[in-house]
Amino acid sequence: MKLMKPFGKQFNLTTGVIDGADNHWTRYLKEMRGMYQDREVLNEIMNSDNPLIYEVYEVSVPEEAGQLIQCTSIIYPGKIGKEYYMTKGHYHKKKSCAEVYLCFSGQGYVLLQTEDGECETVEMKKEAFVYVPPYWAHRTINVGKEPLVFTGVYPAEAGHNYGSIEKVGFAKIIVEEQGKPVIKRNPNFKVK
Amino acid sequence: MKLMKPFGKQFNLTTGVIDGADNHWTRYLKEMRGMYQDREVLNEIMNSDNPLIYEVYEVSVPEEAGQLIQCTSIIYPGKIGKEYYMTKGHYHKKKSCAEVYLCFSGQGYVLLQTEDGECETVEMKKEAFVYVPPYWAHRTINVGKEPLVFTGVYPAEAGHNYGSIEKVGFAKIIVEEQGKPVIKRNPNFKVK
């Protein structure tokens, strides 16, 4: 059997950048239009701008059972109306796959949801470890004034299922009210 | 199906301590006697002392396919003769399972080895990411003057096989020569 060679890379705890990352994604507001509540503000922003919401650096390995993907996400601070910048959110295609988050800086929440519409939040801040168990969709939200920087590790065979979240959304949203993040029911949420 | 709940914990980037860790191991020299080359120095130290070589904090989850274990290791600075403090080292019982390391502070190496005796080293330092591919035994060595602190993430079904490394050792050792770490052939190494 031909074995894969061990390797090392450097990542930056402050900026989240992985030197020599195999993949680098940027997510601009245009790609997330359907995910924010305040259509009026959304259209107003989109008329003149298309802000970068988050980016991801990934170390890729073969998509085989037993292999692990490491990626670092940087969610920028900002809001669309009252709603904070966040990731698109997804289930794993292979639903039995968990994910581990280690947060290095910033302030936020992981919003998690089962297919039955059960919803949970876990706080993200410097030195937070968050466990995304099998079968839970997960979205991360930056509620602070600095970039939210964290690393995720997950099985390489996990895959991503964005479609179902794009269709039904999350049951909860996190909005700013009187200068503070508040977790509220999503008025547009539909159970599949 | 009864789903596991998401959860969060706090870890310390400087000390490596995970608050509310489910497991905490300490490895003293006594448990690693057979792993160092210089018997004379080893016996001399053991006559009067039994120093703590490293400790591990672990967040445990069910040992099922798809689940992930996170643990943080702290290897203290020190030497037994010329040989630096290090972890015992192991293969995964389920050999196809990889592991991801993120280093937060200190200076060292991961020593990796296949069952055919192929041997590799990858540097560990602040902000190093190291990939331990499937089928490679792995040991971490602190060659610096400060604790070497890093987190490992691996599949919960991986398990540990220490026995085979206890029997045959690693093909290489890392020793201090003229104040610097040098990677050398292990004179006591036996291929299984």
Interface residues (C-beta under 8 A of the other chain):
Chain A: M1 L3 M4 K5 P6 F7 G8 K9 Q10 F11 N12 L13 I18 V59 V61 E64 A65 G66 Q67 L68 Q70 K94 S96 C97 A98 E99 V100 L102 F104 V110 L112 T114 E118 E120 V122 E123 M124 K126 E127 A128 F129 V130 Y131 V132 P133 P134 Y135 W136 T151 V153 Y154 P155
Chain B: M1 L3 M4 K5 P6 F7 G8 K9 Q10 F11 N12 L13 I18 V59 V61 E64 A65 G66 Q67 L68 Q70 K94 S96 C97 A98 E99 V100 L102 F104 V110 L112 T114 E118 E120 V122 E123 M124 K126 E127 A128 F129 V130 Y131 V132 P133 P134 Y135 W136 T151 V153 Y154 P155
